[in-house]
Amino acid sequence: MTGGEAVLYDYWRSSASYRVRIALNLKGVAWRARPVDLLAGAHKQPDHLARQPQGLVPALAIDGHMLTQSLAIAEYLDETRPDPPLLPADPLGRQRVRALAHVVAMDIHPICNAGVANHVAALVGDGDATRAAWMQRFIGQGLAALEAMLADPATGRFCHGDVPTLADCCLVPQVYNARRWDVPVPARVAAIAAACEGIEAFAAAHPDRVRP
């Protein structure tokens, strides 16, 4: 069952939220944002915990349900609104796109989450310098691995072929984060990000366009 306006509970700079905004836009889903101010601790308040028990963003109210976890949300959108597809039709292609997406969402993002970096900085001291060094090390390592994975004949204008997929929904927010932390962006990753950024679905999801 589909239809009606979706409500996205997000934070403008959250990369997980950014992924879902891109996916919603690519699918042509009408949605409105309900900002959750992470800096003010709104994600730990009872009303948000009722939506997302982990106290994270995003949460998406759609089709009469409350959904959490950005990749699971994107795959739900793909299954309920299959055009345009975010995953290839063939099993090997789907595996490759998921693998590329997981490099960002399951390997880079968890250890570069602001909460993790802030905790490390508090433990070690020298807050800003420690936080920046942490981000630069782990984002840099992750993007280098992603660059190597993109040296594959299946890579086209985008991460997989010549149409955006779930992998691109993950790549673009990570490139945004890399630039925030002065991490060099490898050539293939940068070229794909530039191709994505020229598409309105990606541009309209950019933090600068949605900041409250």
Beta strands, then each sheet from edge to edge (+ up, - down):
strand 1: 6-10
strand 2: 31-35
strand 3: 59-62
strand 4: 65-68
sheet 1: 2+ 1+ 3- 4+
end
